[in-house]
Amino acid sequence: MVAKALRQDASDLAARHIPPPSALVWAAAERHRRMTALARATRFLRILQIAGVIYAAVLVVWGLHSLAGHGGMILPGLDAKSLNATIEGVGLAVLFVGSGLWYALRRDERRIG
């Protein structure tokens, strides 16, 4: 009696809930894989853009300080200590931008599937 009720329920469910064709499932999985790869690639490009803006800002400050050191401009608060910090910042920016470019432009050798 219980088995008959379960079979009846199973046949009702099977009639209403047919799984999608395998080609549709495969296409959705491929689309998801491509979108994930695209998101991974654009994430690093966004980071590179932000790093480039920071790099440019640091270089502008450094350039203004260099002009102040040569009598071209006088900016209060920029002394030798801040120049040293600026040079270190430029070095770090070059390091980060360079490593980001290396990661973004390297060839991915992993095979999927």
Biopython code that builds the backbone (N, CA, C, O; Angstrom):
import numpy as np
from Bio.PDB.StructureBuilder import StructureBuilder

atoms = [
    (1, "MET", "N", (0.817, -1.188, 0.000)),
    (1, "MET", "CA", (0.000, 0.000, 0.000)),
    (1, "MET", "C", (0.875, 1.271, 0.000)),
    (1, "MET", "O", (0.617, 2.210, -0.754)),
    (2, "VAL", "N", (1.912, 1.284, 0.858)),
    (2, "VAL", "CA", (2.824, 2.426, 0.903)),
    (2, "VAL", "C", (3.622, 2.501, -0.398)),
    (2, "VAL", "O", (3.826, 3.584, -0.947)),
    (3, "ALA", "N", (4.070, 1.344, -0.884)),
    (3, "ALA", "CA", (4.836, 1.320, -2.125)),
    (3, "ALA", "C", (4.006, 1.832, -3.286)),
    (3, "ALA", "O", (4.518, 2.537, -4.156)),
    (4, "LYS", "N", (2.722, 1.480, -3.305)),
    (4, "LYS", "CA", (1.842, 1.940, -4.379)),
    (4, "LYS", "C", (1.671, 3.457, -4.326)),
    (4, "LYS", "O", (1.664, 4.118, -5.364)),
    (5, "ALA", "N", (1.534, 4.005, -3.130)),
    (5, "ALA", "CA", (1.390, 5.461, -2.976)),
    (5, "ALA", "C", (2.671, 6.171, -3.395)),
    (5, "ALA", "O", (2.622, 7.222, -4.034)),
    (6, "LEU", "N", (3.820, 5.596, -3.033)),
    (6, "LEU", "CA", (5.090, 6.196, -3.424)),
    (6, "LEU", "C", (5.286, 6.142, -4.933)),
    (6, "LEU", "O", (5.770, 7.105, -5.528)),
    (7, "ARG", "N", (4.916, 5.025, -5.561)),
    (7, "ARG", "CA", (5.019, 4.938, -7.024)),
    (7, "ARG", "C", (4.113, 5.953, -7.698)),
    (7, "ARG", "O", (4.490, 6.553, -8.704)),
    (8, "GLN", "N", (2.925, 6.149, -7.153)),
    (8, "GLN", "CA", (1.985, 7.128, -7.716)),
    (8, "GLN", "C", (2.562, 8.537, -7.611)),
    (8, "GLN", "O", (2.484, 9.320, -8.557)),
    (9, "ASP", "N", (3.139, 8.852, -6.454)),
    (9, "ASP", "CA", (3.778, 10.160, -6.277)),
    (9, "ASP", "C", (4.951, 10.336, -7.242)),
    (9, "ASP", "O", (5.118, 11.398, -7.842)),
    (10, "ALA", "N", (5.749, 9.297, -7.384)),
    (10, "ALA", "CA", (6.901, 9.358, -8.279)),
    (10, "ALA", "C", (6.464, 9.562, -9.721)),
    (10, "ALA", "O", (7.087, 10.337, -10.447)),
    (11, "SER", "N", (5.432, 8.898, -10.141)),
    (11, "SER", "CA", (4.973, 9.073, -11.527)),
    (11, "SER", "C", (4.378, 10.460, -11.733)),
    (11, "SER", "O", (4.540, 11.040, -12.807)),
    (12, "ASP", "N", (3.695, 11.004, -10.734)),
    (12, "ASP", "CA", (3.164, 12.375, -10.845)),
    (12, "ASP", "C", (4.311, 13.391, -10.940)),
    (12, "ASP", "O", (4.271, 14.318, -11.748)),
    (13, "LEU", "N", (5.330, 13.194, -10.100)),
    (13, "LEU", "CA", (6.477, 14.105, -10.125)),
    (13, "LEU", "C", (7.254, 13.985, -11.429)),
    (13, "LEU", "O", (7.680, 14.999, -11.981)),
    (14, "ALA", "N", (7.443, 12.788, -11.926)),
    (14, "ALA", "CA", (8.186, 12.578, -13.168)),
    (14, "ALA", "C", (7.477, 13.240, -14.343)),
    (14, "ALA", "O", (8.125, 13.741, -15.262)),
    (15, "ALA", "N", (6.170, 13.243, -14.316)),
    (15, "ALA", "CA", (5.414, 13.860, -15.412)),
    (15, "ALA", "C", (5.545, 15.383, -15.372)),
    (15, "ALA", "O", (5.560, 16.027, -16.421)),
    (16, "ARG", "N", (5.640, 15.958, -14.184)),
    (16, "ARG", "CA", (5.701, 17.420, -14.061)),
    (16, "ARG", "C", (7.129, 17.978, -14.100)),
    (16, "ARG", "O", (7.331, 19.107, -14.546)),
    (17, "HIS", "N", (8.095, 17.226, -13.652)),
    (17, "HIS", "CA", (9.460, 17.729, -13.514)),
    (17, "HIS", "C", (10.422, 16.911, -14.371)),
    (17, "HIS", "O", (11.087, 15.995, -13.885)),
    (18, "ILE", "N", (10.480, 17.257, -15.643)),
    (18, "ILE", "CA", (11.384, 16.585, -16.579)),
    (18, "ILE", "C", (12.707, 17.337, -16.563)),
    (18, "ILE", "O", (12.715, 18.560, -16.705)),
    (19, "PRO", "N", (13.828, 16.634, -16.394)),
    (19, "PRO", "CA", (15.121, 17.331, -16.394)),
    (19, "PRO", "C", (15.414, 17.938, -17.767)),
    (19, "PRO", "O", (14.965, 17.416, -18.787)),
    (20, "PRO", "N", (16.169, 19.041, -17.792)),
    (20, "PRO", "CA", (16.482, 19.671, -19.075)),
    (20, "PRO", "C", (17.413, 18.780, -19.897)),
    (20, "PRO", "O", (18.102, 17.921, -19.345)),
    (21, "PRO", "N", (17.432, 18.982, -21.200)),
    (21, "PRO", "CA", (18.331, 18.202, -22.051)),
    (21, "PRO", "C", (19.789, 18.432, -21.661)),
    (21, "PRO", "O", (20.148, 19.504, -21.174)),
    (22, "SER", "N", (20.616, 17.424, -21.877)),
    (22, "SER", "CA", (22.021, 17.505, -21.470)),
    (22, "SER", "C", (22.765, 18.606, -22.217)),
    (22, "SER", "O", (23.674, 19.220, -21.660)),
    (23, "ALA", "N", (22.397, 18.863, -23.459)),
    (23, "ALA", "CA", (23.060, 19.926, -24.222)),
    (23, "ALA", "C", (22.814, 21.285, -23.574)),
    (23, "ALA", "O", (23.700, 22.139, -23.570)),
    (24, "LEU", "N", (21.636, 21.488, -23.036)),
    (24, "LEU", "CA", (21.310, 22.739, -22.365)),
    (24, "LEU", "C", (22.115, 22.878, -21.069)),
    (24, "LEU", "O", (22.610, 23.961, -20.758)),
    (25, "VAL", "N", (22.243, 21.799, -20.326)),
    (25, "VAL", "CA", (23.028, 21.812, -19.092)),
    (25, "VAL", "C", (24.500, 22.067, -19.427)),
    (25, "VAL", "O", (25.161, 22.850, -18.746)),
    (26, "TRP", "N", (25.011, 21.418, -20.460)),
    (26, "TRP", "CA", (26.398, 21.595, -20.860)),
    (26, "TRP", "C", (26.671, 23.036, -21.307)),
    (26, "TRP", "O", (27.698, 23.617, -20.957)),
    (27, "ALA", "N", (25.748, 23.603, -22.079)),
    (27, "ALA", "CA", (25.908, 24.987, -22.539)),
    (27, "ALA", "C", (25.900, 25.949, -21.351)),
    (27, "ALA", "O", (26.668, 26.912, -21.330)),
    (28, "ALA", "N", (25.050, 25.701, -20.376)),
    (28, "ALA", "CA", (25.013, 26.559, -19.188)),
    (28, "ALA", "C", (26.312, 26.447, -18.388)),
    (28, "ALA", "O", (26.807, 27.447, -17.868)),
    (29, "ALA", "N", (26.859, 25.250, -18.288)),
    (29, "ALA", "CA", (28.129, 25.060, -17.576)),
    (29, "ALA", "C", (29.268, 25.764, -18.307)),
    (29, "ALA", "O", (30.116, 26.380, -17.662)),
    (30, "GLU", "N", (29.308, 25.688, -19.617)),
    (30, "GLU", "CA", (30.336, 26.372, -20.403)),
    (30, "GLU", "C", (30.212, 27.891, -20.270)),
    (30, "GLU", "O", (31.211, 28.597, -20.132)),
    (31, "ARG", "N", (28.970, 28.382, -20.313)),
    (31, "ARG", "CA", (28.742, 29.817, -20.159)),
    (31, "ARG", "C", (29.205, 30.282, -18.777)),
    (31, "ARG", "O", (29.806, 31.348, -18.645)),
    (32, "HIS", "N", (28.925, 29.484, -17.755)),
    (32, "HIS", "CA", (29.359, 29.817, -16.397)),
    (32, "HIS", "C", (30.892, 29.819, -16.308)),
    (32, "HIS", "O", (31.471, 30.697, -15.669)),
    (33, "ARG", "N", (31.544, 28.852, -16.938)),
    (33, "ARG", "CA", (32.999, 28.782, -16.927)),
    (33, "ARG", "C", (33.610, 29.999, -17.608)),
    (33, "ARG", "O", (34.571, 30.582, -17.106)),
    (34, "ARG", "N", (33.043, 30.384, -18.766)),
    (34, "ARG", "CA", (33.549, 31.553, -19.483)),
    (34, "ARG", "C", (33.349, 32.838, -18.688)),
    (34, "ARG", "O", (34.235, 33.692, -18.645)),
    (35, "MET", "N", (32.182, 32.973, -18.059)),
    (35, "MET", "CA", (31.905, 34.169, -17.276)),
    (35, "MET", "C", (32.819, 34.252, -16.052)),
    (35, "MET", "O", (33.245, 35.341, -15.669)),
    (36, "THR", "N", (33.121, 33.111, -15.441)),
    (36, "THR", "CA", (34.035, 33.095, -14.302)),
    (36, "THR", "C", (35.431, 33.505, -14.738)),
    (36, "THR", "O", (36.096, 34.279, -14.049)),
    (37, "ALA", "N", (35.878, 32.993, -15.875)),
    (37, "ALA", "CA", (37.199, 33.363, -16.393)),
    (37, "ALA", "C", (37.247, 34.849, -16.738)),
    (37, "ALA", "O", (38.251, 35.512, -16.476)),
    (38, "LEU", "N", (36.183, 35.371, -17.318)),
    (38, "LEU", "CA", (36.129, 36.793, -17.652)),
    (38, "LEU", "C", (36.155, 37.646, -16.391)),
    (38, "LEU", "O", (36.844, 38.664, -16.343)),
    (39, "ALA", "N", (35.414, 37.240, -15.380)),
    (39, "ALA", "CA", (35.418, 37.984, -14.115)),
    (39, "ALA", "C", (36.799, 37.962, -13.480)),
    (39, "ALA", "O", (37.247, 38.971, -12.934)),
    (40, "ARG", "N", (37.478, 36.823, -13.545)),
    (40, "ARG", "CA", (38.825, 36.719, -12.989)),
    (40, "ARG", "C", (39.787, 37.646, -13.744)),
    (40, "ARG", "O", (40.620, 38.310, -13.127)),
    (41, "ALA", "N", (39.675, 37.688, -15.054)),
    (41, "ALA", "CA", (40.565, 38.538, -15.851)),
    (41, "ALA", "C", (40.282, 40.019, -15.616)),
    (41, "ALA", "O", (41.218, 40.806, -15.476)),
    (42, "THR", "N", (39.034, 40.406, -15.570)),
    (42, "THR", "CA", (38.712, 41.822, -15.408)),
    (42, "THR", "C", (38.986, 42.308, -13.991)),
    (42, "THR", "O", (39.214, 43.500, -13.787)),
    (43, "ARG", "N", (38.970, 41.419, -13.015)),
    (43, "ARG", "CA", (39.290, 41.823, -11.636)),
    (43, "ARG", "C", (40.712, 42.371, -11.580)),
    (43, "ARG", "O", (40.951, 43.413, -10.970)),
    (44, "PHE", "N", (41.640, 41.689, -12.201)),
    (44, "PHE", "CA", (43.022, 42.141, -12.173)),
    (44, "PHE", "C", (43.214, 43.388, -13.026)),
    (44, "PHE", "O", (44.053, 44.227, -12.700)),
    (45, "LEU", "N", (42.469, 43.528, -14.093)),
    (45, "LEU", "CA", (42.563, 44.746, -14.884)),
    (45, "LEU", "C", (42.053, 45.940, -14.089)),
    (45, "LEU", "O", (42.613, 47.032, -14.184)),
    (46, "ARG", "N", (40.999, 45.742, -13.309)),
    (46, "ARG", "CA", (40.496, 46.807, -12.453)),
    (46, "ARG", "C", (41.537, 47.195, -11.406)),
    (46, "ARG", "O", (41.743, 48.377, -11.133)),
    (47, "ILE", "N", (42.186, 46.202, -10.828)),
    (47, "ILE", "CA", (43.239, 46.472, -9.849)),
    (47, "ILE", "C", (44.379, 47.243, -10.508)),
    (47, "ILE", "O", (44.946, 48.156, -9.908)),
    (48, "LEU", "N", (44.710, 46.873, -11.739)),
    (48, "LEU", "CA", (45.764, 47.591, -12.456)),
    (48, "LEU", "C", (45.366, 49.035, -12.735)),
    (48, "LEU", "O", (46.204, 49.934, -12.666)),
    (49, "GLN", "N", (44.100, 49.262, -13.049)),
    (49, "GLN", "CA", (43.646, 50.631, -13.277)),
    (49, "GLN", "C", (43.770, 51.463, -12.009)),
    (49, "GLN", "O", (44.239, 52.601, -12.054)),
    (50, "ILE", "N", (43.354, 50.904, -10.883)),
    (50, "ILE", "CA", (43.454, 51.613, -9.606)),
    (50, "ILE", "C", (44.912, 51.869, -9.266)),
    (50, "ILE", "O", (45.268, 52.963, -8.827)),
    (51, "ALA", "N", (45.764, 50.857, -9.469)),
    (51, "ALA", "CA", (47.191, 51.027, -9.199)),
    (51, "ALA", "C", (47.787, 52.103, -10.105)),
    (51, "ALA", "O", (48.652, 52.864, -9.672)),
    (52, "GLY", "N", (47.341, 52.170, -11.335)),
    (52, "GLY", "CA", (47.829, 53.198, -12.256)),
    (52, "GLY", "C", (47.445, 54.592, -11.808)),
    (52, "GLY", "O", (48.247, 55.519, -11.920)),
    (53, "VAL", "N", (46.226, 54.756, -11.300)),
    (53, "VAL", "CA", (45.793, 56.061, -10.799)),
    (53, "VAL", "C", (46.618, 56.459, -9.576)),
    (53, "VAL", "O", (47.057, 57.604, -9.459)),
    (54, "ILE", "N", (46.824, 55.507, -8.672)),
    (54, "ILE", "CA", (47.643, 55.786, -7.483)),
    (54, "ILE", "C", (49.070, 56.124, -7.902)),
    (54, "ILE", "O", (49.676, 57.057, -7.374)),
    (55, "TYR", "N", (49.595, 55.368, -8.843)),
    (55, "TYR", "CA", (50.945, 55.604, -9.341)),
    (55, "TYR", "C", (51.058, 57.011, -9.920)),
    (55, "TYR", "O", (52.026, 57.722, -9.648)),
    (56, "ALA", "N", (50.076, 57.408, -10.712)),
    (56, "ALA", "CA", (50.101, 58.743, -11.312)),
    (56, "ALA", "C", (50.024, 59.827, -10.233)),
    (56, "ALA", "O", (50.713, 60.843, -10.325)),
    (57, "ALA", "N", (49.192, 59.615, -9.213)),
    (57, "ALA", "CA", (49.081, 60.604, -8.136)),
    (57, "ALA", "C", (50.400, 60.737, -7.387)),
    (57, "ALA", "O", (50.820, 61.845, -7.055)),
    (58, "VAL", "N", (51.050, 59.614, -7.122)),
    (58, "VAL", "CA", (52.346, 59.651, -6.432)),
    (58, "VAL", "C", (53.372, 60.396, -7.284)),
    (58, "VAL", "O", (54.152, 61.194, -6.765)),
    (59, "LEU", "N", (53.370, 60.140, -8.567)),
    (59, "LEU", "CA", (54.336, 60.827, -9.439)),
    (59, "LEU", "C", (54.060, 62.330, -9.509)),
    (59, "LEU", "O", (54.998, 63.120, -9.608)),
    (60, "VAL", "N", (52.794, 62.734, -9.459)),
    (60, "VAL", "CA", (52.475, 64.165, -9.457)),
    (60, "VAL", "C", (53.012, 64.814, -8.186)),
    (60, "VAL", "O", (53.623, 65.881, -8.237)),
    (61, "VAL", "N", (52.778, 64.159, -7.034)),
    (61, "VAL", "CA", (53.280, 64.702, -5.776)),
    (61, "VAL", "C", (54.805, 64.767, -5.799)),
    (61, "VAL", "O", (55.405, 65.750, -5.364)),
    (62, "TRP", "N", (55.409, 63.720, -6.306)),
    (62, "TRP", "CA", (56.874, 63.685, -6.382)),
    (62, "TRP", "C", (57.396, 64.789, -7.309)),
    (62, "TRP", "O", (58.386, 65.452, -7.002)),
    (63, "GLY", "N", (56.728, 64.974, -8.426)),
    (63, "GLY", "CA", (57.122, 66.038, -9.351)),
    (63, "GLY", "C", (56.982, 67.412, -8.727)),
    (63, "GLY", "O", (57.845, 68.270, -8.912)),
    (64, "LEU", "N", (55.900, 67.629, -7.988)),
    (64, "LEU", "CA", (55.726, 68.912, -7.301)),
    (64, "LEU", "C", (56.823, 69.127, -6.266)),
    (64, "LEU", "O", (57.325, 70.239, -6.096)),
    (65, "HIS", "N", (57.182, 68.062, -5.587)),
    (65, "HIS", "CA", (58.247, 68.186, -4.590)),
    (65, "HIS", "C", (59.587, 68.478, -5.259)),
    (65, "HIS", "O", (60.383, 69.266, -4.748)),
    (66, "SER", "N", (59.828, 67.855, -6.380)),
    (66, "SER", "CA", (61.083, 68.120, -7.096)),
    (66, "SER", "C", (61.143, 69.569, -7.546)),
    (66, "SER", "O", (62.197, 70.202, -7.479)),
    (67, "LEU", "N", (60.016, 70.094, -8.003)),
    (67, "LEU", "CA", (59.980, 71.502, -8.391)),
    (67, "LEU", "C", (60.214, 72.401, -7.182)),
    (67, "LEU", "O", (60.891, 73.424, -7.281)),
    (68, "ALA", "N", (59.647, 72.011, -6.038)),
    (68, "ALA", "CA", (59.838, 72.817, -4.826)),
    (68, "ALA", "C", (61.295, 72.787, -4.397)),
    (68, "ALA", "O", (61.813, 73.786, -3.898)),
    (69, "GLY", "N", (61.963, 71.654, -4.585)),
    (69, "GLY", "CA", (63.364, 71.552, -4.211)),
    (69, "GLY", "C", (64.271, 72.405, -5.075)),
    (69, "GLY", "O", (65.348, 72.814, -4.641)),
    (70, "HIS", "N", (63.843, 72.672, -6.282)),
    (70, "HIS", "CA", (64.662, 73.486, -7.194)),
    (70, "HIS", "C", (64.217, 74.941, -7.229)),
    (70, "HIS", "O", (64.660, 75.704, -8.087)),
    (71, "GLY", "N", (63.360, 75.326, -6.320)),
    (71, "GLY", "CA", (62.932, 76.716, -6.248)),
    (71, "GLY", "C", (61.798, 77.052, -7.197)),
    (71, "GLY", "O", (61.383, 78.209, -7.270)),
    (72, "GLY", "N", (61.287, 76.073, -7.924)),
    (72, "GLY", "CA", (60.195, 76.344, -8.849)),
    (72, "GLY", "C", (58.864, 76.543, -8.151)),
    (72, "GLY", "O", (58.056, 77.370, -8.574)),
    (73, "MET", "N", (58.631, 75.803, -7.101)),
    (73, "MET", "CA", (57.394, 75.911, -6.327)),
    (73, "MET", "C", (57.739, 75.713, -4.862)),
    (73, "MET", "O", (58.721, 75.051, -4.525)),
    (74, "ILE", "N", (56.947, 76.275, -4.024)),
    (74, "ILE", "CA", (57.143, 76.082, -2.594)),
    (74, "ILE", "C", (55.886, 75.426, -2.041)),
    (74, "ILE", "O", (54.810, 76.024, -2.043)),
    (75, "LEU", "N", (56.030, 74.199, -1.569)),
    (75, "LEU", "CA", (54.910, 73.472, -0.993)),
    (75, "LEU", "C", (55.226, 73.167, 0.464)),
    (75, "LEU", "O", (56.182, 72.447, 0.753)),
    (76, "PRO", "N", (54.437, 73.705, 1.379)),
    (76, "PRO", "CA", (54.709, 73.413, 2.787)),
    (76, "PRO", "C", (54.413, 71.948, 3.098)),
    (76, "PRO", "O", (53.480, 71.362, 2.549)),
    (77, "GLY", "N", (55.205, 71.375, 3.971)),
    (77, "GLY", "CA", (54.967, 69.996, 4.390)),
    (77, "GLY", "C", (55.748, 68.966, 3.607)),
    (77, "GLY", "O", (55.784, 67.801, 4.003)),
    (78, "LEU", "N", (56.371, 69.351, 2.516)),
    (78, "LEU", "CA", (57.180, 68.404, 1.756)),
    (78, "LEU", "C", (58.649, 68.639, 2.095)),
    (78, "LEU", "O", (59.261, 69.604, 1.637)),
    (79, "ASP", "N", (59.194, 67.749, 2.896)),
    (79, "ASP", "CA", (60.591, 67.858, 3.281)),
    (79, "ASP", "C", (61.337, 66.609, 2.805)),
    (79, "ASP", "O", (60.793, 65.811, 2.042)),
    (80, "ALA", "N", (62.577, 66.443, 3.255)),
    (80, "ALA", "CA", (63.387, 65.309, 2.800)),
    (80, "ALA", "C", (62.778, 63.980, 3.230)),
    (80, "ALA", "O", (62.856, 62.993, 2.499)),
    (81, "LYS", "N", (62.175, 63.953, 4.408)),
    (81, "LYS", "CA", (61.568, 62.709, 4.893)),
    (81, "LYS", "C", (60.389, 62.293, 4.008)),
    (81, "LYS", "O", (60.235, 61.119, 3.673)),
    (82, "SER", "N", (59.571, 63.259, 3.640)),
    (82, "SER", "CA", (58.436, 62.914, 2.775)),
    (82, "SER", "C", (58.907, 62.574, 1.365)),
    (82, "SER", "O", (58.259, 61.783, 0.679)),
    (83, "LEU", "N", (60.011, 63.149, 0.923)),
    (83, "LEU", "CA", (60.570, 62.774, -0.375)),
    (83, "LEU", "C", (61.007, 61.316, -0.347)),
    (83, "LEU", "O", (60.776, 60.578, -1.304)),
    (84, "ASN", "N", (61.629, 60.905, 0.733)),
    (84, "ASN", "CA", (62.050, 59.520, 0.877)),
    (84, "ASN", "C", (60.831, 58.596, 0.848)),
    (84, "ASN", "O", (60.858, 57.553, 0.195)),
    (85, "ALA", "N", (59.784, 58.971, 1.540)),
    (85, "ALA", "CA", (58.560, 58.168, 1.542)),
    (85, "ALA", "C", (57.936, 58.131, 0.151)),
    (85, "ALA", "O", (57.392, 57.107, -0.263)),
    (86, "THR", "N", (58.015, 59.241, -0.564)),
    (86, "THR", "CA", (57.475, 59.296, -1.918)),
    (86, "THR", "C", (58.240, 58.371, -2.845)),
    (86, "THR", "O", (57.644, 57.664, -3.657)),
    (87, "ILE", "N", (59.552, 58.373, -2.725)),
    (87, "ILE", "CA", (60.359, 57.490, -3.570)),
    (87, "ILE", "C", (60.057, 56.035, -3.254)),
    (87, "ILE", "O", (59.960, 55.208, -4.161)),
    (88, "GLU", "N", (59.909, 55.715, -1.972)),
    (88, "GLU", "CA", (59.537, 54.346, -1.603)),
    (88, "GLU", "C", (58.161, 53.991, -2.158)),
    (88, "GLU", "O", (57.944, 52.875, -2.630)),
    (89, "GLY", "N", (57.240, 54.940, -2.098)),
    (89, "GLY", "CA", (55.903, 54.713, -2.647)),
    (89, "GLY", "C", (55.930, 54.474, -4.147)),
    (89, "GLY", "O", (55.220, 53.609, -4.661)),
    (90, "VAL", "N", (56.750, 55.243, -4.843)),
    (90, "VAL", "CA", (56.885, 55.043, -6.289)),
    (90, "VAL", "C", (57.456, 53.661, -6.574)),
    (90, "VAL", "O", (57.007, 52.971, -7.489)),
    (91, "GLY", "N", (58.449, 53.262, -5.785)),
    (91, "GLY", "CA", (59.020, 51.921, -5.967)),
    (91, "GLY", "C", (57.988, 50.833, -5.741)),
    (91, "GLY", "O", (57.913, 49.873, -6.508)),
    (92, "LEU", "N", (57.189, 50.982, -4.687)),
    (92, "LEU", "CA", (56.132, 49.999, -4.431)),
    (92, "LEU", "C", (55.087, 50.007, -5.544)),
    (92, "LEU", "O", (54.601, 48.954, -5.957)),
    (93, "ALA", "N", (54.746, 51.199, -6.025)),
    (93, "ALA", "CA", (53.765, 51.282, -7.109)),
    (93, "ALA", "C", (54.289, 50.588, -8.365)),
    (93, "ALA", "O", (53.550, 49.869, -9.036)),
    (94, "VAL", "N", (55.554, 50.804, -8.678)),
    (94, "VAL", "CA", (56.150, 50.127, -9.837)),
    (94, "VAL", "C", (56.120, 48.620, -9.627)),
    (94, "VAL", "O", (55.814, 47.865, -10.550)),
    (95, "LEU", "N", (56.440, 48.182, -8.413)),
    (95, "LEU", "CA", (56.416, 46.755, -8.106)),
    (95, "LEU", "C", (55.015, 46.172, -8.266)),
    (95, "LEU", "O", (54.844, 45.123, -8.887)),
    (96, "PHE", "N", (54.011, 46.854, -7.704)),
    (96, "PHE", "CA", (52.644, 46.340, -7.776)),
    (96, "PHE", "C", (52.099, 46.371, -9.200)),
    (96, "PHE", "O", (51.470, 45.412, -9.647)),
    (97, "VAL", "N", (52.336, 47.459, -9.904)),
    (97, "VAL", "CA", (51.845, 47.544, -11.282)),
    (97, "VAL", "C", (52.547, 46.509, -12.151)),
    (97, "VAL", "O", (51.916, 45.857, -12.982)),
    (98, "GLY", "N", (53.851, 46.361, -11.957)),
    (98, "GLY", "CA", (54.588, 45.363, -12.738)),
    (98, "GLY", "C", (54.126, 43.946, -12.458)),
    (98, "GLY", "O", (53.949, 43.153, -13.383)),
    (99, "SER", "N", (53.927, 43.621, -11.181)),
    (99, "SER", "CA", (53.460, 42.268, -10.867)),
    (99, "SER", "C", (52.039, 42.051, -11.365)),
    (99, "SER", "O", (51.694, 40.951, -11.797)),
    (100, "GLY", "N", (51.215, 43.088, -11.309)),
    (100, "GLY", "CA", (49.858, 42.959, -11.843)),
    (100, "GLY", "C", (49.859, 42.754, -13.344)),
    (100, "GLY", "O", (49.095, 41.943, -13.867)),
    (101, "LEU", "N", (50.713, 43.485, -14.032)),
    (101, "LEU", "CA", (50.817, 43.290, -15.472)),
    (101, "LEU", "C", (51.328, 41.904, -15.801)),
    (101, "LEU", "O", (50.838, 41.264, -16.731)),
    (102, "TRP", "N", (52.314, 41.430, -15.040)),
    (102, "TRP", "CA", (52.822, 40.080, -15.277)),
    (102, "TRP", "C", (51.700, 39.067, -15.114)),
    (102, "TRP", "O", (51.545, 38.174, -15.946)),
    (103, "TYR", "N", (50.918, 39.196, -14.050)),
    (103, "TYR", "CA", (49.856, 38.229, -13.809)),
    (103, "TYR", "C", (48.773, 38.320, -14.876)),
    (103, "TYR", "O", (48.267, 37.300, -15.344)),
    (104, "ALA", "N", (48.417, 39.548, -15.262)),
    (104, "ALA", "CA", (47.343, 39.721, -16.240)),
    (104, "ALA", "C", (47.763, 39.289, -17.636)),
    (104, "ALA", "O", (46.936, 38.804, -18.408)),
    (105, "LEU", "N", (49.030, 39.457, -17.966)),
    (105, "LEU", "CA", (49.470, 39.178, -19.330)),
    (105, "LEU", "C", (50.102, 37.807, -19.514)),
    (105, "LEU", "O", (50.392, 37.405, -20.641)),
    (106, "ARG", "N", (50.317, 37.090, -18.423)),
    (106, "ARG", "CA", (50.922, 35.767, -18.587)),
    (106, "ARG", "C", (49.898, 34.812, -19.189)),
    (106, "ARG", "O", (48.690, 35.039, -19.108)),
    (107, "ARG", "N", (50.391, 33.767, -19.778)),
    (107, "ARG", "CA", (49.514, 32.796, -20.423)),
    (107, "ARG", "C", (49.114, 31.729, -19.415)),
    (107, "ARG", "O", (49.960, 31.185, -18.706)),
    (108, "ASP", "N", (47.830, 31.436, -19.358)),
    (108, "ASP", "CA", (47.338, 30.443, -18.415)),
    (108, "ASP", "C", (47.481, 29.057, -19.058)),
    (108, "ASP", "O", (46.812, 28.754, -20.046)),
    (109, "GLU", "N", (48.351, 28.229, -18.494)),
    (109, "GLU", "CA", (48.663, 26.922, -19.076)),
    (109, "GLU", "C", (47.754, 25.800, -18.585)),
    (109, "GLU", "O", (47.833, 24.674, -19.076)),
    (110, "ARG", "N", (46.891, 26.104, -17.619)),
    (110, "ARG", "CA", (46.023, 25.054, -17.101)),
    (110, "ARG", "C", (44.956, 24.689, -18.135)),
    (110, "ARG", "O", (44.428, 25.556, -18.832)),
    (111, "ARG", "N", (44.659, 23.439, -18.220)),
    (111, "ARG", "CA", (43.611, 22.943, -19.116)),
    (111, "ARG", "C", (42.405, 22.557, -18.279)),
    (111, "ARG", "O", (42.536, 21.905, -17.243)),
    (112, "ILE", "N", (41.246, 22.960, -18.733)),
    (112, "ILE", "CA", (40.010, 22.610, -18.031)),
    (112, "ILE", "C", (39.300, 21.549, -18.848)),
    (112, "ILE", "O", (39.118, 21.689, -20.057)),
    (113, "GLY", "N", (38.906, 20.496, -18.172)),
    (113, "GLY", "CA", (38.152, 19.458, -18.862)),
    (113, "GLY", "C", (38.964, 18.333, -19.160)),
    (113, "GLY", "O", (38.483, 17.362, -19.744)),
]
sb = StructureBuilder()
sb.init_structure("model")
sb.init_model(0)
sb.init_chain("A")
sb.init_seg("    ")
for serial, (resi, resn, name, xyz) in enumerate(atoms, 1):
    if name == "N":
        sb.init_residue(resn, " ", resi, " ")
    sb.init_atom(name, np.array(xyz, "f"), 0.0, 1.0, " ", f" {name:<3s}", serial, name[0])
structure = sb.get_structure()
